[in-house]
Amino acid sequence: MKIKYTQCIRLDEVTTRLYQEGDDEEIVALLRSAFDLWAVLPNPLEVWKWKYRQSPLETHIIVSTVGEEVVGAGHCIKLNVKLGNRVLTSFYDDDYVTKPEYRKLGVYKAITNLTDKVKKDASADFCYWITSNPIILTKTMIHEQVTFPAPFSDLIRVKNIDQFIEKFSIEETSLLRASYLSKKEATKPIPSPRTDFSIIDVELFDERFESFWDKISDNYDYFLMRNNDYMNWRFNQNPNLKYKVKAAISNGKIIGCVVIEVFNDKGYLDSSIFDLLFHPNRIDVISPLFEEAIHYCDSLNVDCMSLTTMQDNKYQKIAESLGFFIAPYASDVHVMFWGYNEYFYHNICSLRPEKTYFSYSDYY
C-alpha cells in the first residue's frame, strides 16, 4: 500500500513520509537520545530491526525529515485483539520521538496524522499505547481517551527482603516487611496435583500449540490473539533477551504455558512472568505452572519475581497463595485506548477483570 502524504512546516523544511531503506540508523540514534531503554542496549540497531523490520506483524514506520536528516519518527504495529465476541483490528503505537530542536513545531502532530491515516486505511477498530509520561497522560485525558476500566495489580515475590529494600531504595519498609512476613508464613510449599499432565521445557512453539492458541481466547473478553509465528518471534528470536518457556502437556496436546524472563541488573537477579495461559477447561494447570516458574527462578537464585495482572482476577488470587504480594510501589504505566467505533467503546468500558487478559507480553 502506498500512501502519499506530506506535512510541511517552517517554510517547507519538514516532510513526513513512510519509512525508506536507509532511515534505520538515524531513527535508532533518535531513540537512543530520547529513551533510556534504548540508550542502554548494547545492540540497538539489531533490536530495532528485530522489532520493526523482522516481525511477522504488519508494521508501519513514519519518518519526518529535513532534507536528508531524520528529525522525528513513530511506529505502529497491527494486531488482532479479541474484544467481546469479535476479533478486532488494532494498532499498537510505540517509540514516537522528535529531535529536541524540532519539538513544538508540529513534527509530532504530522507523524500522528499520518499514522492515523494508516490506521483508517486499514479499517482499524482501535489503537492503544503504553505510557508513563505525565504530559501525554494529561493530553490524552483531555481528549477523552480511555484506559482499562479495572486497575492493574503489580505483584512481587521476594526471597531476601533486605536485599530487595536496598536495591530499590525503599524508605517506608514497615508495611512491606509485614506483607513479606505474612506471605512467607502463610505460603505452604505443597505441590499442586498433576493428574493427567506433565510440564516440559519448550524450545520452540511448534504444531502442538496451534489448536491451543485458538482455544485460549475463549477464556477472555479482551485478549491479544497469538499464533506460533508471533510467539517464536516474540520470545525465541529477540536478539537482546532470553526467555524460559514451560508448557503443560496432556496426551500430546498443550493445555497451558508460562513464559519467564530472568535478567541481571548489576548483579541483582530479577524476573518477570510475561505470559501464563491455560486451556479453557484446564484451570487446574495454573498453580502448577506458577510453581514451575517459581522453582526455575529459585534454582537461579533470583531474588524478585514480578507479575502484572488485572486486579482481583484468578491470577492474582493464585499468585498470592504462592507467596506473591502487592508491590510497594505504584505502577506509573498506563494503557491508553482510542477507538474508531461504538462497538469498541461499549465493550472496553464493560470489561470485567476476570475476563480481561493483559500481561507483560502485550508490551513491546
Backbone torsions as a table, in degrees:
resi	resn	phi	psi	omega
1	MET	NA	128.0	178.6
2	LYS	-106.8	132.7	179.6
3	ILE	-122.3	121.9	177.2
4	LYS	-97.4	119.7	-176.0
5	TYR	-156.3	133.0	175.4
6	THR	-139.8	127.5	175.9
7	GLN	-114.8	116.7	-175.3
8	CYS	-112.8	132.0	174.8
9	ILE	-136.9	165.4	179.7
10	ARG	51.6	62.4	175.2
11	LEU	55.9	48.1	176.2
12	ASP	63.2	23.4	-179.8
13	GLU	-74.4	-34.8	-171.8
14	VAL	-105.9	129.6	176.0
15	THR	-120.1	135.4	179.2
16	THR	-113.8	130.7	-172.2
17	ARG	-153.3	176.5	173.1
18	LEU	-76.4	158.3	-179.6
19	TYR	-55.5	143.5	171.8
20	GLN	-127.4	150.9	176.9
21	GLU	-53.3	134.4	-179.3
22	GLY	102.2	-11.1	178.5
23	ASP	-77.8	-19.1	-164.0
24	ASP	-59.5	-46.0	-175.9
25	GLU	-64.0	-37.3	179.2
26	GLU	-71.9	-36.2	176.2
27	ILE	-62.1	-46.2	-179.3
28	VAL	-63.8	-38.3	177.2
29	ALA	-61.8	-39.9	176.5
30	LEU	-63.5	-44.8	-179.5
31	LEU	-62.7	-39.7	179.6
32	ARG	-67.2	-31.5	-180.0
33	SER	-76.8	-19.6	-173.7
34	ALA	-106.6	-29.5	-170.5
35	PHE	-125.6	128.0	179.7
36	ASP	-60.3	-37.3	-178.2
37	LEU	-60.4	-34.9	177.0
38	TRP	-81.0	-33.9	-176.0
39	ALA	-64.6	-32.6	-175.6
40	VAL	-89.3	-6.7	-179.2
41	LEU	-67.6	134.4	177.2
42	PRO	-75.2	-19.8	-176.0
43	ASN	-136.6	59.6	-171.4
44	PRO	-62.2	-38.3	-179.5
45	LEU	-65.5	-40.2	179.0
46	GLU	-64.7	-41.6	178.9
47	VAL	-65.8	-42.5	179.5
48	TRP	-61.2	-43.2	179.9
49	LYS	-65.1	-41.1	176.8
50	TRP	-60.9	-45.1	-173.1
51	LYS	-71.7	-40.1	-170.4
52	TYR	-116.0	-16.2	-177.8
53	ARG	-115.0	-22.9	-176.0
54	GLN	-109.8	6.1	-178.1
55	SER	-74.0	146.2	172.7
56	PRO	-73.6	-7.9	-179.8
57	LEU	-87.4	148.3	175.5
58	GLU	-69.8	121.1	-175.0
59	THR	-125.9	135.5	177.8
60	HIS	-116.2	130.2	179.8
61	ILE	-117.3	124.0	-178.1
62	ILE	-108.3	136.3	-174.2
63	VAL	-130.5	136.4	169.4
64	SER	-108.6	135.9	-177.4
65	THR	-130.8	154.0	166.2
66	VAL	-120.9	108.9	-171.6
67	GLY	64.1	-121.4	178.3
68	GLU	-96.8	-2.3	-174.9
69	GLU	-92.1	131.6	174.6
70	VAL	-80.8	122.4	-177.8
71	VAL	-116.4	-4.4	178.5
72	GLY	-165.7	155.3	179.5
73	ALA	-157.9	157.4	174.5
74	GLY	-151.3	156.0	-176.6
75	HIS	-132.8	139.8	172.9
76	CYS	-138.9	136.0	-173.8
77	ILE	-114.9	128.8	-179.6
78	LYS	-82.9	130.2	-177.9
79	LEU	-133.9	152.6	171.4
80	ASN	-101.6	123.3	-176.6
81	VAL	-126.6	128.4	174.3
82	LYS	-78.3	127.2	175.0
83	LEU	-134.9	121.1	-173.3
84	GLY	67.3	-127.1	-179.8
85	ASN	-108.9	17.8	179.6
86	ARG	-127.7	152.9	172.2
87	VAL	-97.9	120.1	-173.9
88	LEU	-103.8	157.6	172.9
89	THR	-87.0	123.0	-176.4
90	SER	-127.9	158.6	172.3
91	PHE	-128.2	137.2	174.8
92	TYR	-102.6	120.2	-179.2
93	ASP	-92.4	134.0	-175.2
94	ASP	-154.2	153.6	171.0
95	ASP	52.8	57.9	171.7
96	TYR	-90.5	130.3	-174.5
97	VAL	-148.7	143.7	175.8
98	THR	-132.1	137.1	176.7
99	LYS	-60.4	135.3	-171.7
100	PRO	-49.5	-42.4	-176.0
101	GLU	-72.6	-9.1	178.8
102	TYR	-109.5	9.5	178.0
103	ARG	-75.4	152.6	-179.9
104	LYS	64.6	22.7	178.2
105	LEU	-118.3	8.2	177.1
106	GLY	97.5	2.7	-178.8
107	VAL	-65.8	-49.2	180.0
108	TYR	-60.0	-41.7	179.6
109	LYS	-63.1	-40.6	179.1
110	ALA	-64.0	-39.8	178.9
111	ILE	-64.9	-45.8	-179.2
112	THR	-68.3	-30.7	175.8
113	ASN	-62.6	-42.4	-179.6
114	LEU	-71.2	-40.8	177.1
115	THR	-63.5	-34.9	177.7
116	ASP	-64.5	-39.0	177.5
117	LYS	-64.9	-41.8	177.4
118	VAL	-58.3	-44.5	-178.4
119	LYS	-65.7	-43.4	-179.4
120	LYS	-67.1	-37.7	176.7
121	ASP	-63.5	-28.1	179.2
122	ALA	-89.9	5.8	-178.8
123	SER	57.5	44.0	-179.8
124	ALA	-64.3	142.8	174.9
125	ASP	-89.9	-32.9	177.5
126	PHE	-164.7	168.6	172.2
127	CYS	-134.7	159.9	176.6
128	TYR	-144.7	159.7	177.3
129	TRP	-152.5	162.9	-176.6
130	ILE	-121.8	129.5	-175.8
131	THR	-148.0	153.0	169.3
132	SER	-123.6	6.9	-178.8
133	ASN	-75.2	116.7	-176.6
134	PRO	-63.4	-30.0	179.3
135	ILE	-67.6	-45.7	179.2
136	ILE	-65.7	-39.5	178.7
137	LEU	-60.3	-43.3	179.6
138	THR	-62.7	-45.3	-179.2
139	LYS	-63.1	-42.2	-176.7
140	THR	-69.6	-35.3	177.9
141	MET	-65.0	-38.4	179.2
142	ILE	-62.2	-37.5	-177.4
143	HIS	-89.4	15.4	171.7
144	GLU	62.5	30.9	171.0
145	GLN	-77.5	153.0	-168.0
146	VAL	-114.8	161.0	174.0
147	THR	-117.5	175.6	173.9
148	PHE	-57.5	140.2	-179.4
149	PRO	-69.2	-20.0	177.0
150	ALA	-111.9	141.5	-178.7
151	PRO	-75.5	165.9	175.6
152	PHE	-87.4	156.7	168.3
153	SER	-114.8	126.5	173.9
154	ASP	-98.5	111.7	-176.2
155	LEU	-109.5	146.6	176.7
156	ILE	-135.6	154.7	171.7
157	ARG	-128.5	121.7	-170.2
158	VAL	-119.0	136.8	176.8
159	LYS	-90.0	-47.5	-177.2
160	ASN	-118.1	100.3	-173.0
161	ILE	-65.5	-35.2	179.4
162	ASP	-66.9	-40.9	177.5
163	GLN	-64.5	-40.2	179.0
164	PHE	-63.7	-45.6	-179.3
165	ILE	-61.6	-42.1	179.4
166	GLU	-66.7	-42.4	-177.3
167	LYS	-62.6	-42.9	-174.6
168	PHE	-101.0	11.7	174.1
169	SER	49.4	49.0	-178.7
170	ILE	-83.6	123.9	-175.6
171	GLU	-87.7	-46.1	179.9
172	GLU	-89.4	102.8	-169.8
173	THR	-108.8	-11.6	-172.6
174	SER	-63.9	-46.3	-179.9
175	LEU	-67.3	-39.4	178.9
176	LEU	-61.3	-46.4	-179.9
177	ARG	-63.5	-37.6	179.1
178	ALA	-64.5	-43.4	178.0
179	SER	-62.9	-44.1	-179.1
180	TYR	-61.3	-47.5	-177.0
181	LEU	-68.1	-39.4	-179.7
182	SER	-65.4	-39.4	178.8
183	LYS	-70.3	-37.8	-179.2
184	LYS	-65.3	-38.6	-179.3
185	GLU	-75.2	-34.0	-175.3
186	ALA	-83.2	-23.5	-175.9
187	THR	-74.0	126.5	179.5
188	LYS	-105.6	121.2	-178.1
189	PRO	-77.7	54.9	178.9
190	ILE	-104.3	116.7	-178.8
191	PRO	-61.7	141.9	176.1
192	SER	-71.0	148.9	-179.3
193	PRO	-66.7	144.4	176.4
194	ARG	-124.3	89.5	-169.9
195	THR	-71.0	-52.6	-172.2
196	ASP	-133.1	24.0	-179.5
197	PHE	-143.5	160.2	173.5
198	SER	-125.9	164.8	178.8
199	ILE	-116.6	126.9	-173.9
200	ILE	-123.0	158.5	170.9
201	ASP	-78.6	142.3	-178.5
202	VAL	-120.5	125.5	177.7
203	GLU	-95.4	-26.1	-175.8
204	LEU	-148.6	138.6	172.7
205	PHE	-78.0	109.6	-172.8
206	ASP	-116.3	-163.3	-173.2
207	GLU	-61.6	-21.5	178.9
208	ARG	-64.3	-21.8	-176.8
209	PHE	-89.3	-15.1	-169.3
210	GLU	-56.2	-50.0	-179.3
211	SER	-71.9	-25.2	179.7
212	PHE	-62.8	-44.8	-178.8
213	TRP	-62.0	-37.0	-179.7
214	ASP	-67.9	-32.3	-174.6
215	LYS	-83.0	-37.9	-169.2
216	ILE	-67.8	-23.8	178.5
217	SER	-64.4	-18.7	177.8
218	ASP	-64.7	-18.3	179.5
219	ASN	-71.8	-18.8	-162.9
220	TYR	-133.2	157.7	170.5
221	ASP	-99.6	-12.4	171.2
222	TYR	-135.7	122.3	-176.1
223	PHE	-162.0	126.9	173.6
224	LEU	-73.8	118.1	-176.1
225	MET	-67.3	142.3	-177.1
226	ARG	-125.1	157.2	168.9
227	ASN	-150.8	176.9	-175.4
228	ASN	-63.0	-42.5	-179.8
229	ASP	-58.6	-45.0	-179.7
230	TYR	-64.3	-48.0	-175.2
231	MET	-67.7	-37.7	177.6
232	ASN	-67.5	-40.0	175.8
233	TRP	-63.6	-45.9	-174.1
234	ARG	-65.9	-41.4	-169.6
235	PHE	-118.1	-10.6	-179.7
236	ASN	-114.5	-16.1	-174.7
237	GLN	-113.9	0.0	178.4
238	ASN	-62.1	121.3	-175.2
239	PRO	-74.8	-9.2	-174.1
240	ASN	-114.6	-22.6	-174.5
241	LEU	-125.6	146.7	177.2
242	LYS	-119.2	139.9	-177.3
243	TYR	-124.2	152.8	172.5
244	LYS	-106.7	128.3	-179.7
245	VAL	-118.1	129.9	175.2
246	LYS	-125.7	144.3	-176.9
247	ALA	-132.9	143.4	171.4
248	ALA	-89.3	129.8	-175.1
249	ILE	-130.6	136.5	-179.8
250	SER	-137.7	122.5	-179.4
251	ASN	53.7	39.1	177.2
252	GLY	80.7	1.6	-178.5
253	LYS	-114.6	141.8	178.3
254	ILE	-76.7	130.3	178.1
255	ILE	-121.7	1.3	176.3
256	GLY	-179.7	157.6	175.9
257	CYS	-154.8	156.3	176.4
258	VAL	-134.6	140.4	179.0
259	VAL	-119.4	127.0	-175.3
260	ILE	-124.8	137.6	170.8
261	GLU	-115.0	133.1	173.0
262	VAL	-116.7	130.5	-179.4
263	PHE	-135.7	149.5	-176.8
264	ASN	-103.3	111.5	179.0
265	ASP	-104.0	88.4	179.0
266	LYS	54.0	45.7	177.9
267	GLY	94.1	-11.5	178.9
268	TYR	-97.9	120.4	-177.9
269	LEU	-88.2	121.0	-178.4
270	ASP	-124.0	161.0	179.7
271	SER	-152.2	160.1	177.4
272	SER	-137.4	141.5	169.8
273	ILE	-89.8	111.6	-175.5
274	PHE	-83.6	-40.9	-179.3
275	ASP	-142.3	142.7	168.6
276	LEU	-146.0	107.7	-170.4
277	LEU	-126.6	151.3	-176.4
278	PHE	-146.6	153.0	176.6
279	HIS	-64.8	141.9	-176.1
280	PRO	-52.8	-31.7	-178.2
281	ASN	-95.1	7.1	-173.8
282	ARG	-128.6	58.1	176.5
283	ILE	-65.0	-17.9	-178.6
284	ASP	-69.0	-10.5	-179.8
285	VAL	-88.0	-10.5	-174.6
286	ILE	-62.8	-52.5	-178.5
287	SER	-60.6	-46.3	177.1
288	PRO	-59.8	-36.8	178.0
289	LEU	-67.5	-42.0	173.8
290	PHE	-57.5	-45.6	-178.1
291	GLU	-63.2	-38.5	176.7
292	GLU	-63.7	-41.0	178.0
293	ALA	-63.2	-42.8	179.2
294	ILE	-63.6	-45.4	-179.9
295	HIS	-61.3	-42.7	179.2
296	TYR	-61.6	-46.6	-179.2
297	CYS	-67.0	-38.8	177.4
298	ASP	-63.4	-35.8	-179.7
299	SER	-65.7	-23.6	178.4
300	LEU	-97.2	2.1	-178.1
301	ASN	63.1	37.6	175.4
302	VAL	-69.4	133.9	-178.4
303	ASP	-85.4	-38.4	-174.0
304	CYS	-130.5	129.6	171.0
305	MET	-109.4	140.1	-177.9
306	SER	-122.0	148.1	176.9
307	LEU	-148.1	128.8	173.1
308	THR	-110.2	127.6	-179.9
309	THR	-147.2	169.1	176.5
310	MET	-69.7	140.9	-174.7
311	GLN	-61.2	134.5	172.1
312	ASP	66.8	23.5	174.7
313	ASN	-94.8	-176.7	-173.9
314	LYS	-62.5	-33.7	-179.7
315	TYR	-63.2	-44.7	-179.7
316	GLN	-61.7	-43.7	-177.3
317	LYS	-64.4	-42.8	179.3
318	ILE	-69.9	-42.1	178.9
319	ALA	-59.8	-42.0	180.0
320	GLU	-65.4	-32.0	177.3
321	SER	-69.9	-15.4	-179.2
322	LEU	-107.7	15.6	172.6
323	GLY	103.6	0.0	175.1
324	PHE	-78.3	150.0	174.7
325	PHE	-145.8	166.2	-176.9
326	ILE	-62.3	131.2	-179.8
327	ALA	-63.6	148.6	-177.7
328	PRO	-77.6	1.5	179.8
329	TYR	-122.3	138.3	178.6
330	ALA	-80.0	136.4	178.5
331	SER	-67.9	133.6	176.6
332	ASP	-101.3	13.0	179.5
333	VAL	-92.9	130.6	-179.4
334	HIS	-124.7	136.4	176.1
335	VAL	-97.8	117.6	-175.2
336	MET	-110.1	141.8	-178.8
337	PHE	-122.9	149.1	169.5
338	TRP	-134.5	121.3	-176.4
339	GLY	-102.6	157.1	-180.0
340	TYR	-113.6	3.5	178.8
341	ASN	-157.0	167.3	-176.9
342	GLU	-69.8	-33.0	179.6
343	TYR	-57.1	-45.1	-180.0
344	PHE	-59.7	-52.8	-174.9
345	TYR	-62.9	-39.7	-179.7
346	HIS	-62.4	-43.2	-175.1
347	ASN	-81.0	-35.6	-179.4
348	ILE	-68.0	-32.1	-177.5
349	CYS	-82.8	-9.4	-179.7
350	SER	-112.2	12.9	179.5
351	LEU	-64.9	144.1	174.0
352	ARG	-105.7	143.8	-177.4
353	PRO	-54.7	-40.7	-176.2
354	GLU	-71.9	-11.8	179.1
355	LYS	-112.3	15.5	-177.9
356	THR	-118.7	126.5	176.6
357	TYR	-117.1	114.1	175.5
358	PHE	-143.8	125.6	-173.7
359	SER	-138.3	-176.8	174.9
360	TYR	-56.5	-25.4	-179.3
361	SER	-64.3	-22.3	-179.4
362	ASP	-85.7	-1.9	172.7
363	TYR	-90.4	151.6	178.6
364	TYR	-129.1	NA	NA
